[in-house]
Amino acid sequence: MSPPSEESRSGGNAGEGSGELRVAATASSEPEAELIRQRLEAEGIAVLLQRTTGNVEFGSSGSRYVYVQADELERAREILEAEQRSQ
């Protein structure tokens, strides 16, 4: 399944912005998604995680979308890209 790179969602718990959420990243597993969440939240960006599929998955398997407020999308991606370059 291809990521909804520009998909938006309304509502959610990711902060108090416009209420529109955008996919900032896709993680291959729940632990990776949690690391991304921690990194972004350390920078003051609220995050919502969601499985990429509606199929049954057990435990922490399966990829996750990392959603942020639309007005924080560019900043979130910059933070994640900078971290990738430093590794």
URTA-V809535 format. One record per helix or strand of 2 or more residues. SS is the DSSP state (helix for helix, strand for strand). FROM is the first residue (numbers start at 1). LEN is the number of residues. If there is no record, write none. Layout:
BEGIN
SS:FROM:LEN / SS:FROM:LEN
END
This chain:
BEGIN
strand:8:3 / strand:20:8 / helix:30:13 / strand:48:4 / strand:64:6 / helix:70:17
END
